[in-house]
Amino acid sequence: MPLQIVKALMFCFVLLSGPSVFSSIEPAPHATKVVPVINISGAIGPAVGDYVIEEITLANQTPNISALVLTIDTPGGLVSSLREINQSILASQVPILCLVYPQGARAASAGTFILYACHIAAMAPATTLGAATPVSIGGASPEESDEAPNEPSAMEKKMLNDSIAYIRSLAQLRGRNAEWAEKAVREAATLSSSEALENNVINLIADTPEQLLIQSDGLTVSLNDTSTPLATAEATVEYKTPDWRHQFLSTITDPNIAYILMMIGIYGLLLEFYSPGFGVAGVVGAICLLIATYAFQMLPVNYVGMGLILLGIGLLVGESLMPSFGILGFGGVIAFVLGSIFLIESDLPELQVSLNLIYSIAVLSAAFVVFVLRRVLQLRQSQVVSGVECLIGQQAVVENSFTAEGYVHIAGERWAAHGDDSFSRGDIVIVEAIDGLSLKISKQQGSGYDGTNNH
């Protein structure tokens, strides 16, 4: 009985004190919201595209990320990389905020398309966007004369209309100015940050990513056809940088770096082929050539240009193997230069091989041809220095005394010899001619044979 009373009292105590006890237990704090900031700087190529897509994918897999900021400063880039980035943005369940940043930056060409695809578009003061005409369409600017520019081809019209339809669809999806978007593609129109805000091209102007998050707080974006308010004011900003893999990829996909690697690879293998040694040149050449091949398959390579480069290298090799007094060699240099100029199919300077680099390699190749020609001429003018003919004029030592015919030692070998004189053991004689397998010798005053000559 006393035990039951104790249990009843304890039960009552728990009931009475429960609310105060449970209220004293604080709920676990929510994880801090994070907003990664990733930077697109320079031409948009495969390396940039791979980096941005990977960061967007990671953001969608991380629970405490409330948004992602793209800062842009680009002259444009490859259409393939642009579309891959935009597909990732459009499929993202995390809001993507785009900021043309820092001051003085631009979102030209491909950058304009990316800005239109993002949920929130912003620009820093003194920045620009636009000029989104596909670069292969406009052609050279017309001369100051009254002549009309050439009509675009059917393919150019298809590219232009496809780009217009694409950017208009992005503008309609995000509720932005579709008319100006078309003008940016058709007429390469541009806007400053203040003009873009007035024309409903961007949502706001912000000096920094932190200010962008404060101003974007409370704005509504569409995710899965659902209006979602942004909660970014108190989020922690996390600036991201590419890892070593993306940095390496960005380096080797620079057309100039890929071009240099290709030339090191080709000449390294040629050097190993002509002068076999420890294999260092061959190993380095093979590695560089494989890396260059990987880089070029990610770039818009013109295969006619690549074919001309390979033809030029082949002609240079032919000049070294079958000297043609420069015909093959200089033809190879010309093919090499033309192929290098047409190697990359892009009018964007950042995605082309530097002309200065091409000319430098061409000069080195021409110097190689001149070197081969000089060597050929020297060999043609020089006397024969190999074979038994090189024994003529050399000294020999008489093995045993003889008259008319006997044996001599020369260059470590024992030769039959004949002459018009009598010869004593150890006489120093001169080889005058070679008659089959016998040396014609003449007498020369010399020391006696001391037995040190090799047989």
C-alpha positions as semicolon CSV with decimal commas, in nm:
position;residue;x (nm);y (nm);z (nm)
1;M;0,000;0,000;0,000
2;P;0,265;0,258;0,087
3;L;0,440;0,172;-0,241
4;Q;0,124;0,242;-0,441
5;I;0,084;0,576;-0,264
6;V;0,442;0,671;-0,354
7;K;0,384;0,580;-0,721
8;A;0,063;0,786;-0,727
9;L;0,238;1,088;-0,577
10;M;0,521;1,061;-0,832
11;F;0,271;1,040;-1,119
12;C;0,095;1,355;-0,997
13;F;0,426;1,535;-0,964
14;V;0,517;1,452;-1,324
15;L;0,178;1,571;-1,451
16;L;0,201;1,899;-1,262
17;S;0,564;1,975;-1,342
18;G;0,558;1,840;-1,700
19;P;0,471;2,161;-1,884
20;S;0,737;2,360;-1,703
21;V;0,995;2,085;-1,753
22;F;0,924;2,042;-2,124
23;S;0,906;2,416;-2,179
24;S;1,256;2,449;-2,040
25;I;1,389;2,224;-2,319
26;E;1,469;2,456;-2,611
27;P;1,411;2,326;-2,963
28;A;1,721;2,246;-3,165
29;P;1,832;2,553;-3,351
30;H;1,778;2,552;-3,726
31;A;2,087;2,504;-3,938
32;T;2,233;2,833;-4,058
33;K;2,120;2,920;-4,409
34;V;2,406;2,950;-4,657
35;V;2,422;3,122;-4,996
36;P;2,719;3,015;-5,211
37;V;2,864;3,277;-5,447
38;I;3,033;3,144;-5,760
39;N;3,210;3,361;-6,012
40;I;3,200;3,347;-6,392
41;S;3,493;3,551;-6,520
42;G;3,627;3,552;-6,875
43;A;3,509;3,354;-7,173
44;I;3,247;3,087;-7,104
45;G;3,390;2,754;-7,217
46;P;3,371;2,388;-7,118
47;A;3,566;2,435;-6,794
48;V;3,342;2,720;-6,674
49;G;3,031;2,528;-6,773
50;D;3,139;2,215;-6,587
51;Y;3,224;2,418;-6,275
52;V;2,894;2,611;-6,266
53;I;2,682;2,302;-6,330
54;E;2,861;2,109;-6,055
55;E;2,807;2,391;-5,803
56;I;2,437;2,420;-5,892
57;T;2,395;2,043;-5,855
58;L;2,572;2,052;-5,517
59;A;2,351;2,340;-5,401
60;N;2,039;2,139;-5,484
61;Q;2,170;1,847;-5,278
62;T;2,256;2,056;-4,969
63;P;1,957;2,117;-4,735
64;N;2,071;2,444;-4,572
65;I;2,135;2,635;-4,896
66;S;1,859;2,892;-4,949
67;A;1,987;3,042;-5,277
68;L;2,291;3,060;-5,502
69;V;2,452;3,374;-5,648
70;L;2,625;3,388;-5,986
71;T;2,855;3,687;-6,035
72;I;2,927;3,748;-6,403
73;D;3,196;3,936;-6,592
74;T;3,221;3,782;-6,938
75;P;3,257;3,884;-7,304
76;G;3,061;3,575;-7,409
77;G;3,149;3,219;-7,493
78;L;3,046;2,895;-7,654
79;V;2,679;2,834;-7,728
80;S;2,709;2,472;-7,614
81;S;2,845;2,572;-7,271
82;L;2,586;2,850;-7,238
83;R;2,294;2,615;-7,301
84;E;2,428;2,354;-7,058
85;I;2,454;2,618;-6,784
86;N;2,104;2,750;-6,854
87;Q;1,955;2,400;-6,850
88;S;2,102;2,351;-6,504
89;I;1,966;2,690;-6,389
90;L;1,616;2,619;-6,523
91;A;1,607;2,277;-6,355
92;S;1,735;2,406;-6,021
93;Q;1,513;2,379;-5,713
94;V;1,733;2,641;-5,545
95;P;1,678;3,003;-5,654
96;I;1,964;3,134;-5,870
97;L;2,047;3,504;-5,835
98;C;2,263;3,661;-6,105
99;L;2,473;3,975;-6,046
100;V;2,685;4,149;-6,310
101;Y;2,977;4,231;-6,083
102;P;3,210;4,408;-5,998
103;Q;3,173;4,765;-6,122
104;G;3,297;4,790;-6,479
105;A;3,200;4,430;-6,555
106;R;2,983;4,319;-6,845
107;A;2,745;4,038;-6,930
108;A;2,787;4,039;-7,306
109;S;2,661;3,779;-7,552
110;A;2,632;3,448;-7,362
111;G;2,632;3,640;-7,032
112;T;2,305;3,809;-7,131
113;F;2,139;3,472;-7,190
114;I;2,253;3,347;-6,848
115;L;2,125;3,661;-6,676
116;Y;1,784;3,617;-6,842
117;A;1,767;3,253;-6,727
118;C;1,825;3,328;-6,357
119;H;1,539;3,372;-6,111
120;I;1,665;3,714;-5,999
121;A;1,871;3,939;-6,229
122;A;2,079;4,225;-6,089
123;M;2,365;4,450;-6,193
124;A;2,623;4,651;-6,005
125;P;2,653;5,022;-6,092
126;A;2,865;5,102;-6,401
127;T;2,811;4,761;-6,559
128;T;2,662;4,668;-6,897
129;L;2,485;4,383;-7,069
130;G;2,370;4,298;-7,421
131;A;2,544;4,260;-7,757
132;A;2,405;3,907;-7,777
133;T;2,417;3,862;-8,154
134;P;2,582;3,531;-8,249
135;V;2,932;3,644;-8,349
136;S;2,947;3,440;-8,669
137;I;2,637;3,611;-8,807
138;G;2,710;3,979;-8,816
139;G;3,023;3,956;-9,028
140;A;3,242;4,256;-9,095
141;S;3,090;4,597;-9,047
142;P;2,988;4,765;-9,371
143;E;3,219;5,020;-9,523
144;E;3,136;5,385;-9,506
145;S;3,014;5,368;-9,865
146;D;2,646;5,334;-9,953
147;E;2,685;4,966;-10,037
148;A;2,447;4,744;-9,842
149;P;2,597;4,461;-9,637
150;N;2,573;4,111;-9,775
151;E;2,253;3,924;-9,705
152;P;2,294;3,657;-9,437
153;S;2,289;3,299;-9,557
154;A;2,012;3,054;-9,475
155;M;2,226;2,899;-9,200
156;E;2,299;3,240;-9,047
157;K;1,926;3,321;-9,047
158;K;1,853;2,992;-8,872
159;M;2,114;3,065;-8,606
160;L;1,984;3,418;-8,555
161;N;1,618;3,317;-8,531
162;D;1,703;3,030;-8,298
163;S;1,888;3,266;-8,064
164;I;1,601;3,517;-8,072
165;A;1,343;3,250;-7,991
166;Y;1,560;3,118;-7,709
167;I;1,614;3,450;-7,533
168;R;1,246;3,549;-7,578
169;S;1,140;3,224;-7,412
170;L;1,370;3,299;-7,117
171;A;1,233;3,654;-7,091
172;Q;0,872;3,531;-7,091
173;L;0,953;3,265;-6,831
174;R;1,102;3,519;-6,590
175;G;0,863;3,805;-6,673
176;R;1,128;4,032;-6,824
177;N;1,139;4,259;-7,127
178;A;1,122;4,022;-7,427
179;E;1,126;4,303;-7,685
180;W;1,460;4,436;-7,569
181;A;1,593;4,080;-7,543
182;E;1,521;4,030;-7,912
183;K;1,684;4,365;-7,989
184;A;1,997;4,257;-7,801
185;V;2,027;3,955;-8,030
186;R;1,911;4,104;-8,360
187;E;2,081;4,446;-8,331
188;A;2,348;4,378;-8,065
189;A;2,182;4,637;-7,838
190;T;2,336;4,712;-7,497
191;L;2,216;4,870;-7,173
192;S;2,374;5,017;-6,862
193;S;2,258;4,901;-6,521
194;S;2,021;5,194;-6,468
195;E;1,876;5,158;-6,819
196;A;1,830;4,785;-6,767
197;L;1,633;4,852;-6,448
198;E;1,412;5,109;-6,623
199;N;1,342;4,869;-6,911
200;N;1,245;4,575;-6,686
201;V;1,548;4,373;-6,793
202;I;1,676;4,327;-6,437
203;N;1,509;4,320;-6,097
204;L;1,741;4,547;-5,902
205;I;2,080;4,718;-5,873
206;A;2,320;4,602;-5,600
207;D;2,678;4,697;-5,521
208;T;2,784;4,359;-5,377
209;P;2,652;4,004;-5,341
210;E;2,576;4,077;-4,974
211;Q;2,365;4,377;-5,073
212;L;2,193;4,166;-5,338
213;L;2,083;3,916;-5,073
214;I;1,945;4,191;-4,850
215;Q;1,750;4,353;-5,134
216;S;1,624;4,017;-5,264
217;D;1,484;3,912;-4,927
218;G;1,108;3,873;-4,956
219;L;1,097;3,874;-5,336
220;T;0,894;3,593;-5,489
221;V;1,032;3,350;-5,746
222;S;0,872;3,058;-5,926
223;L;0,999;2,711;-5,838
224;N;0,808;2,415;-5,984
225;D;0,525;2,652;-6,080
226;T;0,498;2,752;-5,715
227;S;0,559;3,105;-5,591
228;T;0,832;3,093;-5,328
229;P;0,947;3,394;-5,122
230;L;1,319;3,439;-5,078
231;A;1,467;3,440;-4,728
232;T;1,821;3,559;-4,786
233;A;1,872;3,860;-4,559
234;E;2,027;3,663;-4,273
235;A;2,198;3,395;-4,481
236;T;2,572;3,342;-4,456
237;V;2,760;3,422;-4,776
238;E;3,011;3,158;-4,881
239;Y;3,245;3,252;-5,166
240;K;3,337;2,946;-5,370
241;T;3,650;2,890;-5,577
242;P;3,716;2,617;-5,835
243;D;3,900;2,310;-5,709
244;W;4,230;2,197;-5,863
245;R;4,052;1,981;-6,121
246;H;3,850;2,270;-6,261
247;Q;4,151;2,500;-6,248
248;F;4,354;2,245;-6,445
249;L;4,068;2,199;-6,692
250;S;4,036;2,576;-6,730
251;T;4,409;2,603;-6,800
252;I;4,437;2,331;-7,063
253;T;4,119;2,438;-7,245
254;D;4,274;2,778;-7,309
255;P;4,333;2,746;-7,687
256;N;4,685;2,889;-7,656
257;I;4,782;2,639;-7,386
258;A;4,628;2,349;-7,577
259;Y;4,812;2,461;-7,891
260;I;5,148;2,480;-7,710
261;L;5,091;2,135;-7,556
262;M;5,016;1,994;-7,901
263;M;5,338;2,136;-8,047
264;I;5,547;2,012;-7,752
265;G;5,391;1,670;-7,800
266;I;5,457;1,655;-8,174
267;Y;5,815;1,781;-8,160
268;G;5,890;1,572;-7,851
269;L;5,789;1,254;-8,033
270;L;5,986;1,357;-8,342
271;L;6,295;1,423;-8,130
272;E;6,263;1,083;-7,965
273;F;6,220;0,920;-8,306
274;Y;6,530;1,081;-8,456
275;S;6,754;1,067;-8,148
276;P;6,657;0,770;-7,930
277;G;6,789;0,815;-7,578
278;F;6,653;0,781;-7,226
279;G;6,297;0,837;-7,353
280;V;6,241;1,169;-7,173
281;A;6,144;1,355;-7,491
282;G;5,912;1,075;-7,597
283;V;5,739;1,046;-7,259
284;V;5,693;1,423;-7,223
285;G;5,576;1,447;-7,583
286;A;5,323;1,167;-7,543
287;I;5,179;1,315;-7,221
288;C;5,150;1,664;-7,372
289;L;4,989;1,529;-7,689
290;L;4,730;1,331;-7,492
291;I;4,642;1,633;-7,276
292;A;4,615;1,852;-7,587
293;T;4,387;1,596;-7,753
294;Y;4,161;1,594;-7,446
295;A;4,151;1,976;-7,446
296;F;4,074;2,006;-7,816
297;Q;3,784;1,762;-7,799
298;M;3,620;2,008;-7,557
299;L;3,681;2,309;-7,785
300;P;3,509;2,401;-8,115
301;V;3,788;2,264;-8,335
302;N;3,780;2,311;-8,712
303;Y;3,893;1,974;-8,842
304;V;4,009;2,125;-9,171
305;G;4,245;2,343;-8,969
306;M;4,362;2,042;-8,769
307;G;4,418;1,852;-9,093
308;L;4,631;2,135;-9,233
309;I;4,844;2,135;-8,916
310;L;4,902;1,760;-8,943
311;L;4,981;1,798;-9,314
312;G;5,233;2,070;-9,232
313;I;5,402;1,853;-8,969
314;G;5,410;1,564;-9,216
315;L;5,577;1,780;-9,481
316;L;5,837;1,898;-9,230
317;V;5,912;1,537;-9,142
318;G;5,934;1,455;-9,512
319;E;6,185;1,737;-9,561
320;S;6,409;1,590;-9,293
321;L;6,385;1,235;-9,433
322;M;6,388;1,312;-9,806
323;P;6,550;1,654;-9,856
324;S;6,379;1,847;-10,137
325;F;6,579;2,171;-10,105
326;G;6,300;2,338;-9,906
327;I;5,997;2,256;-10,122
328;L;5,841;2,018;-9,869
329;G;5,968;2,215;-9,571
330;F;5,837;2,558;-9,661
331;G;5,516;2,404;-9,794
332;G;5,476;2,246;-9,452
333;V;5,528;2,581;-9,279
334;I;5,257;2,742;-9,496
335;A;5,011;2,457;-9,429
336;F;5,097;2,473;-9,059
337;V;5,026;2,849;-9,034
338;L;4,696;2,828;-9,225
339;G;4,580;2,534;-9,015
340;S;4,667;2,715;-8,692
341;I;4,468;3,023;-8,795
342;F;4,157;2,817;-8,876
343;L;4,199;2,574;-8,585
344;I;3,930;2,716;-8,352
345;E;3,581;2,795;-8,484
346;S;3,509;3,106;-8,279
347;D;3,525;3,478;-8,348
348;L;3,570;3,549;-7,977
349;P;3,936;3,654;-7,925
350;E;3,951;3,474;-7,590
351;L;3,872;3,144;-7,766
352;Q;4,123;3,178;-8,050
353;V;4,489;3,088;-8,082
354;S;4,703;3,402;-8,059
355;L;4,849;3,509;-8,394
356;N;5,174;3,602;-8,220
357;L;5,201;3,246;-8,091
358;I;5,128;3,104;-8,436
359;Y;5,393;3,324;-8,597
360;S;5,648;3,230;-8,331
361;I;5,596;2,858;-8,389
362;A;5,607;2,918;-8,766
363;V;5,943;3,096;-8,736
364;L;6,082;2,804;-8,533
365;S;5,954;2,559;-8,794
366;A;6,111;2,764;-9,073
367;A;6,439;2,768;-8,880
368;F;6,417;2,390;-8,862
369;V;6,380;2,374;-9,242
370;V;6,681;2,603;-9,291
371;F;6,886;2,387;-9,054
372;V;6,798;2,073;-9,249
373;L;6,891;2,242;-9,579
374;R;7,228;2,353;-9,445
375;R;7,305;2,005;-9,320
376;V;7,216;1,856;-9,657
377;L;7,441;2,100;-9,841
378;Q;7,727;2,037;-9,599
379;L;7,696;1,662;-9,648
380;R;7,693;1,697;-10,025
381;Q;8,007;1,911;-10,022
382;S;8,203;1,709;-9,764
383;Q;8,431;1,418;-9,846
384;V;8,336;1,063;-9,762
385;V;8,434;0,995;-9,402
386;S;8,297;0,644;-9,362
387;G;8,376;0,299;-9,503
388;V;8,718;0,169;-9,608
389;E;8,782;0,484;-9,813
390;C;8,861;0,665;-9,493
391;L;9,182;0,458;-9,465
392;I;9,339;0,637;-9,761
393;G;9,611;0,871;-9,639
394;Q;9,627;0,706;-9,297
395;Q;9,939;0,554;-9,139
396;A;9,982;0,178;-9,098
397;V;10,246;-0,040;-8,926
398;V;10,418;-0,327;-9,107
399;E;10,361;-0,659;-8,930
400;N;10,660;-0,858;-9,066
401;S;10,930;-0,777;-9,314
402;F;10,828;-0,839;-9,675
403;T;10,893;-0,741;-10,032
404;A;10,604;-0,660;-10,262
405;E;10,328;-0,822;-10,050
406;G;10,268;-0,868;-9,679
407;Y;10,049;-0,755;-9,389
408;V;10,004;-0,428;-9,200
409;H;9,804;-0,311;-8,899
410;I;9,577;-0,005;-8,928
411;A;9,287;0,119;-8,713
412;G;9,309;-0,197;-8,502
413;E;9,268;-0,424;-8,805
414;R;9,506;-0,655;-8,999
415;W;9,512;-0,584;-9,371
416;A;9,692;-0,739;-9,666
417;A;9,921;-0,485;-9,828
418;H;10,144;-0,447;-10,131
419;G;10,399;-0,191;-10,245
420;D;10,695;-0,125;-10,471
421;D;10,953;-0,123;-10,192
422;S;11,089;-0,365;-9,936
423;F;10,938;-0,318;-9,590
424;S;11,077;-0,407;-9,251
425;R;10,889;-0,504;-8,937
426;G;10,761;-0,191;-8,760
427;D;10,793;0,044;-9,058
428;I;10,542;0,328;-9,069
429;V;10,377;0,330;-9,412
430;I;10,111;0,541;-9,582
431;V;9,800;0,396;-9,745
432;E;9,782;0,531;-10,102
433;A;9,489;0,333;-10,239
434;I;9,263;0,034;-10,182
435;D;9,270;-0,250;-10,434
436;G;8,990;-0,483;-10,340
437;L;9,093;-0,636;-10,008
438;S;9,454;-0,516;-10,026
439;L;9,606;-0,181;-9,939
440;K;9,858;-0,014;-10,169
441;I;10,123;0,136;-9,943
442;S;10,433;0,347;-9,972
443;K;10,726;0,362;-9,735
444;Q;10,767;0,632;-9,473
445;Q;11,049;0,663;-9,226
446;G;10,926;0,553;-8,878
447;S;11,010;0,376;-8,558
448;G;11,037;-0,001;-8,526
449;Y;10,747;-0,225;-8,432
450;D;10,719;-0,257;-8,055
451;G;10,448;-0,523;-8,035
452;T;10,188;-0,295;-7,878
453;N;9,958;-0,285;-8,178
454;N;9,639;-0,488;-8,151
455;H;9,575;-0,779;-8,383
